[in-house]
Amino acid sequence: MLRKSNLRTTLAILHDLVACGIVWMLAYLLRFNFDLPVSFKLEMQHTLLWVVPLQLAIFWQFGLYRGIWRYASLNDLRRIVLAVLFAAISIPFMLWMLRSNLVVPRSVLVLNPLLLILLMGSSRILYRMWKETRFQGYMHLSAEPVLVLGAGDAAVTLSKDLAKNESWQLVGFLDDDTNKKNCLLNGVKVLGRLDELMHWVDYLGVGRVIIAMPSSSHQQRQRAIQLCNAAKVQVLTVPSFDDLMSGKVAVSQLRPIELDDLLGRDPVVLDTEGLQELIAGKTVLVTGAGGSIGSELCRQIARFKPAKLVLFEQSEFALYTLEQELQQVFSALLFVCLIGDVRDAQRVDEMLRLHTPSVLFHAAAYKHVPMMEQHNSWQAIRNNVLGTWTVARAAQRHGINKFVMISTDKAVNPTNVMGASKRLAEMVCQALQSSAGTRFVIVRFGNVLGSTGSVIPKFRAQIAQGGPITVTHPEITRYFMSIPEAAQLVLQAGLMGQGGEIFVLDMGESVKIVDLAKQLIRLSGFTEDEIKIEFSGLRPGEKLYEELLADNEHTLPTPHPKLRIAQARQANSEWLGKLLLWTEVATLPDEQVKTALAVWVPEYQPQQRSE
């Protein structure tokens, strides 16, 4: 038996064989107004034996039999036109080569390709229409109705894929462009505006909505999600505009709505040319490479094709995980994985001496507020302050051009040890800054969605267990941004920094954590009655809101709209020397650390725990 693909090819060839024969004869009949003289009838029959095989051979060479008629497209029609036209040119040449005395009327040579294009093209399109109509007729009996929000290019592409889906039936589009109302896209009507969603959900019995607005602003996408939540439908979305443009994913790769979609902002515009100059062909080092921000920095840096990427990390497992990912995604990247502690001066010195990076991103830090507040306060100082000084001083000795330190909004008017330790680390870098040599750049931002130890993974785990979700306080707020956005802005700040600046990222509006929990419950398909929210009280060192600037600081604008420069109190070398003597103490209890921090960081105000 013939394989299905071979059978399709055989049937397609037989179809075109018959079509070529019919069209050649029809061209003669039209030429003579269906009153064909005997002499020309003999000529038609004789030439038919040569013309049809020639045309079929040319069609084969043009790949007309590699496609499937059910998916016939404009590309297939284009190939048919080119093949037929090439055959039309070849026929007179073949007859001349055969030294034939037969003279084919010129009108036949003109009519033949026109009729053949019409017959071959229309038969393929009609076959596709018949197959899709029959297929949809079967599947729509049990298919779930779906609405698509948006009526742009992504929505049109998505509608073609949904037409082949046995489970879903696209029943309409909604778009705020009133000019598109009542228009048909792939045979499906644009019903109205987005704010009419509730009406159409009830009228059409829709339980699922797909948001196909990848190039819209985040405010427009947020509004669409809110309308879906109000209509109590399950929401899916197409991939982001950047992912679609990069070719990593297709429009049809739908995914559930995530908090990133609710809290996301407009894409970061990077100075690509400047970053190419900073990174491309250079050696770049990242400390804390296995962490949330460190690993994303590595991914973003890899895009700019450094000569070598050095990954420095204390956790063996985190470094191994990142190594496996980079090997798969960036196979051409030269990278080196180094295990070590930023407080180990000899290891840090050896690393910089062997690899001599041009740029160093310092992301290694202890950052879990409650954990650093109790039983680990001195380790926070040793790692975040002494570790930063160890790496920064080694960077100076080895002539590294730029040192970019990742800081936190918790360094502003800190109420906890972690925040105070990061403020000290900022001041260490500023105290080391000189008029020549290594340029120290500090980047300060808030929470990132999905980072290790953040509330989002915790909330997801609690929902998976059936609840409850625990929130520390009903009024607690935080700033959030996505990990990729944070990493991109760190790179941009690293490029712009000239030495000694503290860059503050535009974190947008602060978000109530309880609202975040409610949104995550709804996105998970539950109600607040099914997944309860409980308030557990503020944890040690935690405050209700975060600040990006201290009271005595002001900011200066930069050429980038999402970056500003904080004018903060700086330290000098004498202060630094005294601080280093303090950090060399082997160990200190928590209370002594907090008492000393109030001296080193005057704006530090330890939180008074309520009884």
N, C-alpha and C positions, 0 to 999 in steps of 0.2 A: 504493500500500500504506500501511496505517496504521503510524505509528511505534510502537515497542514500548510507550512510555509511554501513548500514546493508546489502544492496543489494551487495555492493562491497565485503563485507566479505563472504556472501553466495556464490557468484560466484568464489571467490578465493578458498574456501573450496571445491566446486564442481570440480574445475580445478585440485586441488591436489588429490582429490579422484580418478578421472579418471587417473591422472598421476601415482599414486601409483599402481593402478590395471594394467595398461599397462606395466609399468616397471617390475613388478613382473612376469608377463607372458613373457615379452621379455627376461628376465634373464634366464628363463627356456629354451626358444627357442634357445638362443645363446649357452647355455650349451650343448644342444643336436643337434647343427648345423641345427636347424629348422626341425628335425625329432624326434618329441617328442613321446616317448613310452606311451602307454595307461595308464600304472600304474603311471607314473610320471605326466601325464595329470590330473588324479584324485587327486593326491597329491597336484598339483598346485592349483586346484580349491578349495580343502578343506582348505588349508593354507591361501588362498587369503581372505577368510572370517574373519580370525583372524589378519592377518598381516596389512591389509589396515586400519581398525579401530584403531589398536595400533599406527600406524604411524601418523594418523590424530590427535590422542589425544596428542602425543608428540609434533607435530608441533604447536598445540594450546598452549601448555604449554611454548614453546619457543617464543611465541609472533609473529609467522609468519603472523598472520592475523590482526595485529595492524597497519601495514604499508600500504602505497598506492603505487600500482605498478608503477604509472607514475613517482614517485620519488625514484624508486629502486636504491640502492647504494651498495657500498662494505660492509657496515654494514649489509644490508639485506642478501647479499650473505654469509657473515660469519655466520649469524644465521641459514641459510638453511643448511650449511655444518655441523654445530654443531648438529642441530636437526636430520639430516639424519644419521649421525654417531652414535648418541645416540640410534636412532631407530634400526640401524643395530646391535648394541650390545644387544638390548632388545629382538629382535626377537627370537634368539636361547633360551634365558632365558625363554621367554613366552612359547615356544613349549615344553620346559622341564617341566615347571609348569603344562602344560595341560596333561602330561603323554602320549603324542601322540606317536604312533608307527611309524609315518611317519618320514622319514629321508630326510631332505632338503639337496641337494648337496651343498658342501662348496663353489663351484664356483658361485652358485646362490646367496649365502649370500655375496659374494664379489662384484659380478656384480651389484646387486640390488642398493646399495648406490651410486655407481659411476654413473650409468645411471640416478638415481633419482636426484642427484645433478645437472647433466648436463641438464635434462629436466626442473626442477623447476627453476633453475637459468637463463637459456637461455630464457625461456618463459617470465620471468619478465623483463629482459633487452630488449628483442625484443619489448615487449609492450611499454616500456618507449620510445625506439627509434621511434616507429611508432607514438606515441602520440605527441612527440616533433616535429617530421618532419612534421606531418599534421598541428600542431598548428602554427609552424613557417611559413608553406606554406601559411596559411590564413593571418597571421599578417604582413608578409613581403610585402604584396601588398600595404599597406599604411604606413608602419613603417618608421621612420626617420633614415637615416644611421648615425652611431656613430663610431668614432675612439677612441681607448684607447691608451694612452701614458704609456709605461711600459709593460713588459711581464714577471713579477715576480709572486709570489704567490698571491698577492693582485689582480693583473689583472686577473689571472685564476679564482679566486673565484668570482670576479665581472662578468666575462663572463658567468658563470653559472646562475647568477641572471638576467643578461640582456637577456639570452635565453628565459626567461619566461615573458619578458616585451612586452606588446602588442604595445607600442608606438615607441620603438627604435629597430634597427637592428644593431648589432655589425658587422662591415664590415672589421675590421682589427686591428692589433696591430702595434705600432712603438716602437722600443727599440734600444739603442745604442750598445747593445751586438750583434756583427756581427754573432756570432755563432748561434743565434736564428733566423736569417733571413730565411724565407720560412718554418719555423717550424709551425706545426698546434697545437693550444691550444684550446681544446674543439671544434675542427673542424674549427677554424678561423685562418687565416694565419697571421704570423708576416711579415709585408710588407717591412720594412726597418728601417732606422734610424730616430731619432726625427727630424733632420734638413731637412728631406724630407717631412715634414708635409704639406707645402704649395702645393707641387705637388699632394699628395694624397687627400687633401681637394678639389682641383679643379677636379681631375680625377674621384673621387667617389661622388662628390656633397655633401660633408659633411658640416653640419652647426653647429655641436656640437661635442666637444671633452672632454673626461674624463681623467684626470691625475690620474693614479693609481700607484704612486711612494711613498708610505708613509715612507719607510725606507731610501729613498735617502737623500743626503745632501740638505741643503736649497739652495745651489748654483744650483744644478741640477734641483730642482723644479722651481726655479726662471727662469732658462733658458727655461724650458718647457712652463711656463706661457708666457714668452716673445715671443716664437715661435707661441703660440696660438693667442696672440694679433696681431702679424704681419700677421697671416692668417685670421684675422677678423672672428673668430668663437666664439661661446659661450662656456665658459669653466666651467666644474665642476670638483670636486676632491673628492677622498675618504677621510675618517677621518684620523687624524694623527696616527702615529705609536703607540704613548703612549695610545691613546684612544682605538685603536684596541686591544693592548695587555692587557689592563685593563678589556676588556670585556664590556665596557660601550656602545659601538656601534658596528655595523657590517659594513663590507666593502660596502654593498649595500646602506648604508645611505649616499648618495651623498649630497654635499653641494656646493654652489657657492664659487668661489675663493674670499678670503678676503685679505685685506692689510697685515694681519699677515703672509700670505703665501708669499707675495712679500718681506716683510721686516724681516721675521722670520729668526732665526739662528739655528745652530745645538742645539739639546737638552742639557739642563743643567745636568751635572753629579753630583749628590748629594752624600755626605757622609752619606748614609742612616743609617749605624750603629751608627755614631756619633750623628746624629739627633735623633735617637731613645733614646740614652742616655740623650740627652738634654731635650727632650719633653715627651717621653712615661712615663705615670704614674705620671707626674708632673702637677702642676697648672700653666697655662700660661695666661697672661693678654695682651690684645691688646687695646690700646687707638685709637680713630678714627676708630673703627671697622667697621663702616658702609660705609666708603669711598672705593674708587677703590682699593687701595693697602691694606688697612686694612681688607676689606672683603676677598680678595684673600689670605692674610696671614692666616686668620681664616680657610679657606678651606684647605690650605696646612698643617697647624698645625694639623687640625682634622685627617688627614691621618696617623699621627704618634701616635694617640690614647693617648692624654693627660688625666690625671685623671679628670681635670676640665679646661674648657676654659671660661675665663671671658671677656665679650665684653663690652667695655666702649665707649659710643658714645653720642654726644650732640643732634643729630637729631633723634627724635622719629621714624619717618617714615623709615629712613635708617636702624635703629636697628631692627624695626619690620620686614622689608623685609628680612634682613639677618637671623633673628630668624626663619622665616618660611622656608627658604631654608635649614638651618642646621637641622631642625627637620625632614625634608623629606629625605635629602641625608645621614645624619649621625645620624640615629635614636638612636644609642647606646651612643652617645656623651653626657656627662654631661656639660652643659654650663649655664652661668648666664648672663643675659642682664641687664646692668646698665646704666641709663641715668645720664649724668653729664657733667660738664665743667672742663677741665684740669686746669683752673685757680682757681677753687674752692678748696682751700687747705683742708678744713674740709671734703668735699666729697671724695677727693682723699685719704686722710688719713684713713677715715672710710673704703673705698674699700680695701685698702691694708691690713689693720688690720684684716678685716673679712676673706679675701681670701688668704692672704700670698702667692702670686705667686712666683715661682722659677725664671721665665723669664718674662720680660716685654718688649713688642714691642710698641714703641711710634710712632704712625703714625698720630696722631691728629695734624692738622696744617691748617692755611689759606694759600692757594697756588696759587690763581688766580692773576696773575701779574697785569694786568691793574686795577682790582678792588681794590687791596691793595695799588695801587699807588696814587689813588685820593680818598679823603674823608674817607679812612679807614686805613691810614698808622699807626696810633697809635694802632688800634685794631690788626694789624699784629704783632706789637712788643709785645703787651700784650699776645696775644695767642701763638705765636711761640716761644717767648723768656721766658716770665714769666711763661707761661703754661708748657714749657719744664722744667724749674727750679723747679716748684712746684711738678711735678711728679717725677723728678729725685731725688730731696732732700727727698721726702717721701720714695722713693725706698731705699735710703741709711738707713733711720731710721728704716725701717722694714726688713732690712737684705736681700733684694732681690739679688739673685746671679748675674743676668746679665740684663742690661738695653740696649736695641737696639733702636737707634734713626734713623728714616728715614729722610734723608736730600735730597738735590737736587743739580744738576749741576749749578743751578742759584746762588748758594752760592759762586761760584768761580768768582772772580773779578766782584762782583755784580754791576749791573747798575739800580737795582730797589729795592724797599723797601722789597718786599717779599724775594728776594735772600739775602739781607743784614740781614734780621731777621733770616733766617735759618743759615747763617754763625755765627751769635751771638749765636744761639742755640747750634751749634756744639762746640763753645768755652766754653759755660756754662758746657756742659757735660765733656769736657776735664779738665776744672778747678776743677770740683768736683772729678775727678779721684784721688784716693789715692792708696797707696801700698797694702791696704787690703780692704775688704768689696766689695761693688757693683762694678762690672766691666762695664764700659760704652763703648759701641761700636756704631760707627756712620757709616751709609751706605749712600753713595752719588750716585745718578743716574739721568738720564735724563727723557724724556717724555715716558709715556707708552701708547700703542695703546688703544684707546677706554675709557680712564679714564675720570672721570667727568670733564667737562670743556675743554677737549682736542679738537684738530681741527677735528678729524675723525668724531665723532657724529655730529659736526656742519656741516661739508661738506656733510654728508649723508642727513641731513635735508634740506640743500639748494638744493641738487640734486632732492630730492623728491618734492620740490616746483617748480621745473623747472629751477632753477638757478636764478641768476648767483652764482658761488662760489667766495667768497671774500678771497683773500690772501693779507697779509699786504704789502709784498715786493717781487719782482721777485727773489731776491738773498737770501732770508731768509732760513736758514737751521736749522735742529734740529736732535738730536739723538733720536732714538726710540727703544723700546723693548716691548715685550708683557707683559701683567700684570702677568701671571703665571711665566714667566721667572724672572721678577723682584722680585716677592715674594720668589721664590726658592733661588735666590742668596742672598736675605736678610737673610733667614734662615741659609744659608751656612756661611755667614759672621758672623752672631750671634754666630754660633758654634765655628768658628775659633778665634774670637776676645778674646784677653786677658785683654783689658782695655785701653782706650785712643786712639785707632786707628780710622782713617777715611778710610773705605774701599771704593774704587772706582770700580764700575762695568764696565766691558767691554761692551760698548754700540755699538760696531761695527762702521760702517761708518755713518757720518752725511748725512741726506737726505734733498734735496731741497723740501720745502713745496709745491711749484708750481708743481713739478714732482709728488708729492703725490696726488695732486688734479687731475692731468691729468690721473693718473693710476686709481683713484677711479671713474672718469667719464667713462673710458673704461670698467671697471669691472661692472659698472651699466648698460652697454648696450647702452651708448650714445656716441656721438662724441663731440669734442670741439666746433664744429659749433652749436650743439644743446644746450650744456650747456657751457655758456661763463665763463671765469675766469676774475675777475676784481681785481685790486690792490688798496687797501684802505689806504695804508700808515702805518708805524710802530705805534703801540699803545703806550701809556705812559709806560715807563719802559722797553720796549721791545728792544732787540738787535738782530742784524742780525744772530749771531751764538752763540752757547753755548759752554762753556769750562768745562772740567771735572777736570782740575787741574789749580791752580793759577800759575802765572809766577814764583813765588819764592818757588814753591813746587816741590818735586820730589817724585817718587814712588818706592816702594819696591815690589818685586814679592812675591806671596804666593803659597802654594801648589796647589791652584785651578787656572786653566788657565784663568778664567773669573773674577778674583778678584785681585786687587793690593791695597797696602796700601799707602795712601798719607801722606807725611811728611809735615804737615802744621804748621803754627805759632800757638802756644798754649797760653793760658791765665793762670793766677794764681789766688789764692783766694782773694788777695787784689783787683785785677781788677774786680773780680766777685762781691765783696761787693759794689763797686762804681756803677756797672751796675744795681744791684738790687735796689739801691736807686733811680736811674733814672726811672726804670720801675714802681715804686710805684706811680708816678705822675698820677693824675686822668685822665687827657686828655691833648693832645698836638695837635696843628694844623699840617697839613702835612709838611709844609715848615720847621718848627722847628724840626720835626722828622728827615727829610732828612739832615738837617744841623748837628744834633747830631750824626747821623749814620756815617757821614764822619769822625768823631773823634773816635767812637767806632770801626769802621771797616775801617782802612786806605785804603784798596784796593777798597772800595766802591766809584764809580764814577757815580753820578746821571746823567741820560741821559738829555742832553740839548734839549728841545723841539724846533723844527724849527717853525718859524712863517709862 
